[in-house]
Amino acid sequence: MPIATTQSDFRKHIKDYLDRVNEDEQTVLVARSNQRTAAIISQNQLNALLDAVNAKEDSLDYAIARDKLIDMHIIPDDPIIESNNDYWNQFKNSEEK
């Protein structure tokens, strides 16, 4: 869950916020008066996001970047698929069924 703060509070406690970004992989949202909110993320998070965006969706690079994003709790984990006969039968050809 991102941490939300104001611009003035961020300025007062910049070291604490940046430590939380780098050490705890937290995202900090800084609300700016009369402007859009700014998001502060770690270099690791940025790299993983860029890797995922730049990789082809069905490639190994995409799968690795996606796993990193799941580990960082940036995107949700994949749902667990129940292992039952219906699931496995979908992979058999029609003669085996």
Backbone atoms as SQL, in Angstrom:
CREATE TABLE atoms (id INTEGER PRIMARY KEY, chain TEXT, resi INTEGER, resn TEXT, atom TEXT, x REAL, y REAL, z REAL);
INSERT INTO atoms VALUES
  (1, 'A', 1, 'MET', 'N', 0.847, -1.172, 0.000),
  (2, 'A', 1, 'MET', 'CA', 0.000, 0.000, 0.000),
  (3, 'A', 1, 'MET', 'C', 0.897, 1.241, 0.000),
  (4, 'A', 2, 'PRO', 'N', 0.676, 2.144, -0.927),
  (5, 'A', 2, 'PRO', 'CA', 1.514, 3.348, -0.979),
  (6, 'A', 2, 'PRO', 'C', 1.345, 4.230, 0.256),
  (7, 'A', 3, 'ILE', 'N', 2.379, 4.985, 0.539),
  (8, 'A', 3, 'ILE', 'CA', 2.354, 5.962, 1.630),
  (9, 'A', 3, 'ILE', 'C', 2.027, 7.316, 1.009),
  (10, 'A', 4, 'ALA', 'N', 1.021, 7.993, 1.528),
  (11, 'A', 4, 'ALA', 'CA', 0.640, 9.310, 1.021),
  (12, 'A', 4, 'ALA', 'C', 1.097, 10.385, 2.008),
  (13, 'A', 5, 'THR', 'N', 1.612, 11.465, 1.460),
  (14, 'A', 5, 'THR', 'CA', 2.060, 12.576, 2.293),
  (15, 'A', 5, 'THR', 'C', 1.909, 13.880, 1.520),
  (16, 'A', 6, 'THR', 'N', 2.116, 14.976, 2.214),
  (17, 'A', 6, 'THR', 'CA', 2.088, 16.291, 1.572),
  (18, 'A', 6, 'THR', 'C', 3.502, 16.685, 1.163),
  (19, 'A', 7, 'GLN', 'N', 3.592, 17.666, 0.304),
  (20, 'A', 7, 'GLN', 'CA', 4.891, 18.143, -0.153),
  (21, 'A', 7, 'GLN', 'C', 5.718, 18.706, 1.001),
  (22, 'A', 8, 'SER', 'N', 5.082, 19.454, 1.884),
  (23, 'A', 8, 'SER', 'CA', 5.833, 20.048, 2.998),
  (24, 'A', 8, 'SER', 'C', 6.314, 18.973, 3.974),
  (25, 'A', 9, 'ASP', 'N', 5.476, 17.953, 4.254),
  (26, 'A', 9, 'ASP', 'CA', 5.897, 16.868, 5.138),
  (27, 'A', 9, 'ASP', 'C', 7.013, 16.051, 4.488),
  (28, 'A', 10, 'PHE', 'N', 6.923, 15.849, 3.185),
  (29, 'A', 10, 'PHE', 'CA', 7.976, 15.124, 2.474),
  (30, 'A', 10, 'PHE', 'C', 9.306, 15.866, 2.595),
  (31, 'A', 11, 'ARG', 'N', 9.279, 17.190, 2.431),
  (32, 'A', 11, 'ARG', 'CA', 10.496, 17.992, 2.562),
  (33, 'A', 11, 'ARG', 'C', 11.090, 17.867, 3.955),
  (34, 'A', 12, 'LYS', 'N', 10.233, 17.913, 4.980),
  (35, 'A', 12, 'LYS', 'CA', 10.713, 17.843, 6.368),
  (36, 'A', 12, 'LYS', 'C', 11.348, 16.497, 6.690),
  (37, 'A', 13, 'HIS', 'N', 10.805, 15.435, 6.105),
  (38, 'A', 13, 'HIS', 'CA', 11.235, 14.073, 6.448),
  (39, 'A', 13, 'HIS', 'C', 11.764, 13.314, 5.230),
  (40, 'A', 14, 'ILE', 'N', 12.430, 14.010, 4.339),
  (41, 'A', 14, 'ILE', 'CA', 12.857, 13.399, 3.073),
  (42, 'A', 14, 'ILE', 'C', 13.725, 12.162, 3.289),
  (43, 'A', 15, 'LYS', 'N', 14.654, 12.193, 4.228),
  (44, 'A', 15, 'LYS', 'CA', 15.520, 11.042, 4.476),
  (45, 'A', 15, 'LYS', 'C', 14.700, 9.830, 4.895),
  (46, 'A', 16, 'ASP', 'N', 13.746, 10.018, 5.801),
  (47, 'A', 16, 'ASP', 'CA', 12.908, 8.905, 6.262),
  (48, 'A', 16, 'ASP', 'C', 12.095, 8.310, 5.111),
  (49, 'A', 17, 'TYR', 'N', 11.508, 9.170, 4.296),
  (50, 'A', 17, 'TYR', 'CA', 10.708, 8.683, 3.173),
  (51, 'A', 17, 'TYR', 'C', 11.573, 7.946, 2.151),
  (52, 'A', 18, 'LEU', 'N', 12.738, 8.504, 1.835),
  (53, 'A', 18, 'LEU', 'CA', 13.609, 7.856, 0.865),
  (54, 'A', 18, 'LEU', 'C', 14.160, 6.532, 1.393),
  (55, 'A', 19, 'ASP', 'N', 14.407, 6.453, 2.696),
  (56, 'A', 19, 'ASP', 'CA', 14.819, 5.179, 3.289),
  (57, 'A', 19, 'ASP', 'C', 13.721, 4.135, 3.136),
  (58, 'A', 20, 'ARG', 'N', 12.484, 4.522, 3.339),
  (59, 'A', 20, 'ARG', 'CA', 11.357, 3.592, 3.204),
  (60, 'A', 20, 'ARG', 'C', 11.193, 3.144, 1.757),
  (61, 'A', 21, 'VAL', 'N', 11.457, 4.054, 0.819),
  (62, 'A', 21, 'VAL', 'CA', 11.377, 3.703, -0.603),
  (63, 'A', 21, 'VAL', 'C', 12.452, 2.682, -0.943),
  (64, 'A', 22, 'ASN', 'N', 13.688, 2.936, -0.520),
  (65, 'A', 22, 'ASN', 'CA', 14.797, 2.059, -0.897),
  (66, 'A', 22, 'ASN', 'C', 14.884, 0.788, -0.064),
  (67, 'A', 23, 'GLU', 'N', 14.674, 0.875, 1.227),
  (68, 'A', 23, 'GLU', 'CA', 14.848, -0.288, 2.095),
  (69, 'A', 23, 'GLU', 'C', 13.608, -1.170, 2.160),
  (70, 'A', 24, 'ASP', 'N', 12.432, -0.561, 2.145),
  (71, 'A', 24, 'ASP', 'CA', 11.185, -1.320, 2.303),
  (72, 'A', 24, 'ASP', 'C', 10.405, -1.460, 1.004),
  (73, 'A', 25, 'GLU', 'N', 10.967, -0.971, -0.109),
  (74, 'A', 25, 'GLU', 'CA', 10.298, -1.010, -1.412),
  (75, 'A', 25, 'GLU', 'C', 8.914, -0.360, -1.357),
  (76, 'A', 26, 'GLN', 'N', 8.775, 0.671, -0.540),
  (77, 'A', 26, 'GLN', 'CA', 7.511, 1.399, -0.432),
  (78, 'A', 26, 'GLN', 'C', 7.408, 2.405, -1.577),
  (79, 'A', 27, 'THR', 'N', 6.196, 2.709, -1.982),
  (80, 'A', 27, 'THR', 'CA', 5.924, 3.793, -2.924),
  (81, 'A', 27, 'THR', 'C', 5.395, 4.963, -2.106),
  (82, 'A', 28, 'VAL', 'N', 5.934, 6.149, -2.342),
  (83, 'A', 28, 'VAL', 'CA', 5.485, 7.342, -1.625),
  (84, 'A', 28, 'VAL', 'C', 4.780, 8.253, -2.623),
  (85, 'A', 29, 'LEU', 'N', 3.559, 8.643, -2.286),
  (86, 'A', 29, 'LEU', 'CA', 2.782, 9.577, -3.098),
  (87, 'A', 29, 'LEU', 'C', 2.839, 10.938, -2.426),
  (88, 'A', 30, 'VAL', 'N', 3.339, 11.935, -3.147),
  (89, 'A', 30, 'VAL', 'CA', 3.491, 13.279, -2.598),
  (90, 'A', 30, 'VAL', 'C', 2.447, 14.189, -3.246),
  (91, 'A', 31, 'ALA', 'N', 1.481, 14.628, -2.428),
  (92, 'A', 31, 'ALA', 'CA', 0.440, 15.535, -2.913),
  (93, 'A', 31, 'ALA', 'C', 1.015, 16.943, -2.982),
  (94, 'A', 32, 'ARG', 'N', 0.887, 17.563, -4.143),
  (95, 'A', 32, 'ARG', 'CA', 1.422, 18.914, -4.349),
  (96, 'A', 32, 'ARG', 'C', 0.250, 19.871, -4.518),
  (97, 'A', 33, 'SER', 'N', 0.347, 21.009, -3.904),
  (98, 'A', 33, 'SER', 'CA', -0.754, 21.968, -3.979),
  (99, 'A', 33, 'SER', 'C', -0.930, 22.467, -5.411),
  (100, 'A', 34, 'ASN', 'N', -2.162, 22.387, -5.878),
  (101, 'A', 34, 'ASN', 'CA', -2.558, 22.835, -7.222),
  (102, 'A', 34, 'ASN', 'C', -1.808, 22.137, -8.352),
  (103, 'A', 35, 'GLN', 'N', -1.259, 20.958, -8.078),
  (104, 'A', 35, 'GLN', 'CA', -0.556, 20.193, -9.108),
  (105, 'A', 35, 'GLN', 'C', -0.871, 18.717, -8.926),
  (106, 'A', 36, 'ARG', 'N', -0.455, 17.930, -9.887),
  (107, 'A', 36, 'ARG', 'CA', -0.670, 16.493, -9.782),
  (108, 'A', 36, 'ARG', 'C', 0.240, 15.876, -8.725),
  (109, 'A', 37, 'THR', 'N', -0.189, 14.764, -8.180),
  (110, 'A', 37, 'THR', 'CA', 0.595, 14.032, -7.192),
  (111, 'A', 37, 'THR', 'C', 1.807, 13.396, -7.861),
  (112, 'A', 38, 'ALA', 'N', 2.934, 13.397, -7.168),
  (113, 'A', 38, 'ALA', 'CA', 4.159, 12.756, -7.653),
  (114, 'A', 38, 'ALA', 'C', 4.344, 11.436, -6.912),
  (115, 'A', 39, 'ALA', 'N', 4.843, 10.435, -7.612),
  (116, 'A', 39, 'ALA', 'CA', 5.108, 9.125, -7.015),
  (117, 'A', 39, 'ALA', 'C', 6.612, 8.899, -6.949),
  (118, 'A', 40, 'ILE', 'N', 7.087, 8.428, -5.798),
  (119, 'A', 40, 'ILE', 'CA', 8.501, 8.115, -5.607),
  (120, 'A', 40, 'ILE', 'C', 8.607, 6.597, -5.478),
  (121, 'A', 41, 'ILE', 'N', 9.397, 5.973, -6.370),
  (122, 'A', 41, 'ILE', 'CA', 9.617, 4.525, -6.308),
  (123, 'A', 41, 'ILE', 'C', 11.121, 4.265, -6.339),
  (124, 'A', 42, 'SER', 'N', 11.512, 3.061, -5.936),
  (125, 'A', 42, 'SER', 'CA', 12.935, 2.711, -5.922),
  (126, 'A', 42, 'SER', 'C', 13.435, 2.436, -7.339),
  (127, 'A', 43, 'GLN', 'N', 14.740, 2.475, -7.493),
  (128, 'A', 43, 'GLN', 'CA', 15.358, 2.156, -8.784),
  (129, 'A', 43, 'GLN', 'C', 15.040, 0.714, -9.174),
  (130, 'A', 44, 'ASN', 'N', 15.030, -0.211, -8.195),
  (131, 'A', 44, 'ASN', 'CA', 14.699, -1.610, -8.481),
  (132, 'A', 44, 'ASN', 'C', 13.286, -1.742, -9.036),
  (133, 'A', 45, 'GLN', 'N', 12.328, -1.029, -8.423),
  (134, 'A', 45, 'GLN', 'CA', 10.954, -1.070, -8.903),
  (135, 'A', 45, 'GLN', 'C', 10.854, -0.492, -10.309),
  (136, 'A', 46, 'LEU', 'N', 11.516, 0.619, -10.546),
  (137, 'A', 46, 'LEU', 'CA', 11.495, 1.240, -11.870),
  (138, 'A', 46, 'LEU', 'C', 12.084, 0.293, -12.911),
  (139, 'A', 47, 'ASN', 'N', 13.211, -0.324, -12.601),
  (140, 'A', 47, 'ASN', 'CA', 13.839, -1.256, -13.542),
  (141, 'A', 47, 'ASN', 'C', 12.912, -2.425, -13.868),
  (142, 'A', 48, 'ALA', 'N', 12.264, -2.988, -12.852),
  (143, 'A', 48, 'ALA', 'CA', 11.349, -4.113, -13.085),
  (144, 'A', 48, 'ALA', 'C', 10.159, -3.686, -13.940),
  (145, 'A', 49, 'LEU', 'N', 9.617, -2.510, -13.671),
  (146, 'A', 49, 'LEU', 'CA', 8.501, -1.996, -14.473),
  (147, 'A', 49, 'LEU', 'C', 8.931, -1.786, -15.932),
  (148, 'A', 50, 'LEU', 'N', 10.101, -1.189, -16.132),
  (149, 'A', 50, 'LEU', 'CA', 10.585, -0.961, -17.494),
  (150, 'A', 50, 'LEU', 'C', 10.880, -2.274, -18.216),
  (151, 'A', 51, 'ASP', 'N', 11.441, -3.248, -17.496),
  (152, 'A', 51, 'ASP', 'CA', 11.695, -4.567, -18.100),
  (153, 'A', 51, 'ASP', 'C', 10.397, -5.206, -18.571),
  (154, 'A', 52, 'ALA', 'N', 9.364, -5.124, -17.741),
  (155, 'A', 52, 'ALA', 'CA', 8.073, -5.731, -18.099),
  (156, 'A', 52, 'ALA', 'C', 7.442, -5.009, -19.280),
  (157, 'A', 53, 'VAL', 'N', 7.516, -3.699, -19.286),
  (158, 'A', 53, 'VAL', 'CA', 6.901, -2.915, -20.368),
  (159, 'A', 53, 'VAL', 'C', 7.624, -3.146, -21.692),
  (160, 'A', 54, 'ASN', 'N', 8.933, -3.301, -21.647),
  (161, 'A', 54, 'ASN', 'CA', 9.725, -3.420, -22.875),
  (162, 'A', 54, 'ASN', 'C', 9.844, -4.853, -23.398),
  (163, 'A', 55, 'ALA', 'N', 9.449, -5.846, -22.619),
  (164, 'A', 55, 'ALA', 'CA', 9.567, -7.242, -23.046),
  (165, 'A', 55, 'ALA', 'C', 8.306, -7.687, -23.784),
  (166, 'A', 56, 'LYS', 'N', 8.476, -8.640, -24.670),
  (167, 'A', 56, 'LYS', 'CA', 7.319, -9.235, -25.344),
  (168, 'A', 56, 'LYS', 'C', 6.563, -10.068, -24.322),
  (169, 'A', 57, 'GLU', 'N', 5.240, -10.006, -24.391),
  (170, 'A', 57, 'GLU', 'CA', 4.405, -10.588, -23.337),
  (171, 'A', 57, 'GLU', 'C', 4.624, -12.089, -23.129),
  (172, 'A', 58, 'ASP', 'N', 4.943, -12.836, -24.156),
  (173, 'A', 58, 'ASP', 'CA', 5.116, -14.282, -23.989),
  (174, 'A', 58, 'ASP', 'C', 6.587, -14.696, -23.885),
  (175, 'A', 59, 'SER', 'N', 7.478, -13.753, -23.574),
  (176, 'A', 59, 'SER', 'CA', 8.909, -14.059, -23.499),
  (177, 'A', 59, 'SER', 'C', 9.341, -14.387, -22.064),
  (178, 'A', 60, 'LEU', 'N', 10.518, -14.987, -21.966),
  (179, 'A', 60, 'LEU', 'CA', 11.105, -15.283, -20.660),
  (180, 'A', 60, 'LEU', 'C', 11.424, -13.988, -19.917),
  (181, 'A', 61, 'ASP', 'N', 11.893, -12.960, -20.627),
  (182, 'A', 61, 'ASP', 'CA', 12.190, -11.669, -19.994),
  (183, 'A', 61, 'ASP', 'C', 10.945, -11.082, -19.334),
  (184, 'A', 62, 'TYR', 'N', 9.816, -11.206, -19.996),
  (185, 'A', 62, 'TYR', 'CA', 8.556, -10.698, -19.434),
  (186, 'A', 62, 'TYR', 'C', 8.182, -11.487, -18.183),
  (187, 'A', 63, 'ALA', 'N', 8.326, -12.813, -18.240),
  (188, 'A', 63, 'ALA', 'CA', 7.984, -13.657, -17.092),
  (189, 'A', 63, 'ALA', 'C', 8.868, -13.328, -15.892),
  (190, 'A', 64, 'ILE', 'N', 10.146, -13.092, -16.128),
  (191, 'A', 64, 'ILE', 'CA', 11.072, -12.751, -15.041),
  (192, 'A', 64, 'ILE', 'C', 10.710, -11.390, -14.453),
  (193, 'A', 65, 'ALA', 'N', 10.466, -10.399, -15.315),
  (194, 'A', 65, 'ALA', 'CA', 10.099, -9.058, -14.832),
  (195, 'A', 65, 'ALA', 'C', 8.784, -9.117, -14.068),
  (196, 'A', 66, 'ARG', 'N', 7.835, -9.916, -14.563),
  (197, 'A', 66, 'ARG', 'CA', 6.541, -10.043, -13.896),
  (198, 'A', 66, 'ARG', 'C', 6.693, -10.677, -12.510),
  (199, 'A', 67, 'ASP', 'N', 7.550, -11.686, -12.405),
  (200, 'A', 67, 'ASP', 'CA', 7.816, -12.312, -11.103),
  (201, 'A', 67, 'ASP', 'C', 8.424, -11.311, -10.127),
  (202, 'A', 68, 'LYS', 'N', 9.324, -10.460, -10.612),
  (203, 'A', 68, 'LYS', 'CA', 9.914, -9.427, -9.755),
  (204, 'A', 68, 'LYS', 'C', 8.839, -8.468, -9.249),
  (205, 'A', 69, 'LEU', 'N', 7.927, -8.075, -10.141),
  (206, 'A', 69, 'LEU', 'CA', 6.857, -7.156, -9.755),
  (207, 'A', 69, 'LEU', 'C', 5.921, -7.805, -8.741),
  (208, 'A', 70, 'ILE', 'N', 5.667, -9.101, -8.875),
  (209, 'A', 70, 'ILE', 'CA', 4.841, -9.829, -7.900),
  (210, 'A', 70, 'ILE', 'C', 5.557, -9.878, -6.556),
  (211, 'A', 71, 'ASP', 'N', 6.858, -10.184, -6.575),
  (212, 'A', 71, 'ASP', 'CA', 7.640, -10.236, -5.330),
  (213, 'A', 71, 'ASP', 'C', 7.673, -8.890, -4.617),
  (214, 'A', 72, 'MET', 'N', 7.640, -7.804, -5.388),
  (215, 'A', 72, 'MET', 'CA', 7.656, -6.462, -4.812),
  (216, 'A', 72, 'MET', 'C', 6.256, -5.987, -4.421),
  (217, 'A', 73, 'HIS', 'N', 5.264, -6.827, -4.655),
  (218, 'A', 73, 'HIS', 'CA', 3.860, -6.509, -4.349),
  (219, 'A', 73, 'HIS', 'C', 3.344, -5.314, -5.152),
  (220, 'A', 74, 'ILE', 'N', 3.873, -5.156, -6.360),
  (221, 'A', 74, 'ILE', 'CA', 3.405, -4.097, -7.246),
  (222, 'A', 74, 'ILE', 'C', 2.195, -4.576, -8.037),
  (223, 'A', 75, 'ILE', 'N', 2.227, -5.842, -8.444),
  (224, 'A', 75, 'ILE', 'CA', 1.077, -6.450, -9.109),
  (225, 'A', 75, 'ILE', 'C', 0.676, -7.692, -8.319),
  (226, 'A', 76, 'PRO', 'N', -0.603, -8.089, -8.408),
  (227, 'A', 76, 'PRO', 'CA', -1.040, -9.260, -7.637),
  (228, 'A', 76, 'PRO', 'C', -0.479, -10.560, -8.214),
  (229, 'A', 77, 'ASP', 'N', -0.368, -11.543, -7.362),
  (230, 'A', 77, 'ASP', 'CA', 0.086, -12.869, -7.770),
  (231, 'A', 77, 'ASP', 'C', -0.978, -13.530, -8.632),
  (232, 'A', 78, 'ASP', 'N', -0.567, -14.501, -9.439),
  (233, 'A', 78, 'ASP', 'CA', -1.510, -15.250, -10.267),
  (234, 'A', 78, 'ASP', 'C', -2.401, -16.107, -9.381),
  (235, 'A', 79, 'PRO', 'N', -3.657, -16.294, -9.779),
  (236, 'A', 79, 'PRO', 'CA', -4.532, -17.164, -8.983),
  (237, 'A', 79, 'PRO', 'C', -4.058, -18.618, -9.066),
  (238, 'A', 80, 'ILE', 'N', -4.323, -19.357, -8.027),
  (239, 'A', 80, 'ILE', 'CA', -3.964, -20.774, -8.001),
  (240, 'A', 80, 'ILE', 'C', -5.007, -21.546, -8.794),
  (241, 'A', 81, 'ILE', 'N', -4.525, -22.406, -9.679),
  (242, 'A', 81, 'ILE', 'CA', -5.426, -23.223, -10.499),
  (243, 'A', 81, 'ILE', 'C', -5.553, -24.588, -9.850),
  (244, 'A', 82, 'GLU', 'N', -6.784, -25.008, -9.638),
  (245, 'A', 82, 'GLU', 'CA', -7.032, -26.325, -9.050),
  (246, 'A', 82, 'GLU', 'C', -6.570, -27.418, -10.013),
  (247, 'A', 83, 'SER', 'N', -5.851, -28.371, -9.485),
  (248, 'A', 83, 'SER', 'CA', -5.388, -29.494, -10.289),
  (249, 'A', 83, 'SER', 'C', -6.428, -30.609, -10.199),
  (250, 'A', 84, 'ASN', 'N', -7.224, -30.732, -11.230),
  (251, 'A', 84, 'ASN', 'CA', -8.221, -31.802, -11.265),
  (252, 'A', 84, 'ASN', 'C', -8.260, -32.384, -12.675),
  (253, 'A', 85, 'ASN', 'N', -9.046, -33.419, -12.871),
  (254, 'A', 85, 'ASN', 'CA', -9.089, -34.085, -14.171),
  (255, 'A', 85, 'ASN', 'C', -9.566, -33.157, -15.283),
  (256, 'A', 86, 'ASP', 'N', -10.517, -32.288, -14.990),
  (257, 'A', 86, 'ASP', 'CA', -11.004, -31.365, -16.017),
  (258, 'A', 86, 'ASP', 'C', -9.867, -30.478, -16.522),
  (259, 'A', 87, 'TYR', 'N', -9.052, -30.027, -15.605),
  (260, 'A', 87, 'TYR', 'CA', -7.935, -29.173, -15.993),
  (261, 'A', 87, 'TYR', 'C', -6.970, -29.930, -16.902),
  (262, 'A', 88, 'TRP', 'N', -6.564, -31.122, -16.496),
  (263, 'A', 88, 'TRP', 'CA', -5.574, -31.870, -17.268),
  (264, 'A', 88, 'TRP', 'C', -6.152, -32.414, -18.566),
  (265, 'A', 89, 'ASN', 'N', -7.435, -32.724, -18.596),
  (266, 'A', 89, 'ASN', 'CA', -8.048, -33.250, -19.820),
  (267, 'A', 89, 'ASN', 'C', -8.039, -32.241, -20.955),
  (268, 'A', 90, 'GLN', 'N', -8.002, -30.979, -20.644),
  (269, 'A', 90, 'GLN', 'CA', -7.990, -29.979, -21.715),
  (270, 'A', 90, 'GLN', 'C', -6.723, -30.038, -22.562),
  (271, 'A', 91, 'PHE', 'N', -5.673, -30.675, -22.048),
  (272, 'A', 91, 'PHE', 'CA', -4.417, -30.772, -22.782),
  (273, 'A', 91, 'PHE', 'C', -4.295, -32.072, -23.583),
  (274, 'A', 92, 'LYS', 'N', -5.197, -32.990, -23.380),
  (275, 'A', 92, 'LYS', 'CA', -5.161, -34.252, -24.130),
  (276, 'A', 92, 'LYS', 'C', -5.836, -34.049, -25.480),
  (277, 'A', 93, 'ASN', 'N', -5.333, -34.792, -26.476),
  (278, 'A', 93, 'ASN', 'CA', -6.014, -34.694, -27.753),
  (279, 'A', 93, 'ASN', 'C', -7.300, -35.507, -27.700),
  (280, 'A', 94, 'SER', 'N', -8.165, -35.338, -28.640),
  (281, 'A', 94, 'SER', 'CA', -9.512, -35.926, -28.589),
  (282, 'A', 94, 'SER', 'C', -9.486, -37.458, -28.573),
  (283, 'A', 95, 'GLU', 'N', -8.437, -38.102, -29.118),
  (284, 'A', 95, 'GLU', 'CA', -8.362, -39.557, -29.125),
  (285, 'A', 95, 'GLU', 'C', -8.068, -40.122, -27.728),
  (286, 'A', 96, 'GLU', 'N', -7.345, -39.385, -26.895),
  (287, 'A', 96, 'GLU', 'CA', -6.980, -39.848, -25.556),
  (288, 'A', 96, 'GLU', 'C', -8.133, -39.718, -24.578),
  (289, 'A', 97, 'LYS', 'N', -9.079, -38.821, -24.821),
  (290, 'A', 97, 'LYS', 'CA', -10.179, -38.573, -23.906),
  (291, 'A', 97, 'LYS', 'C', -11.126, -39.692, -23.999);
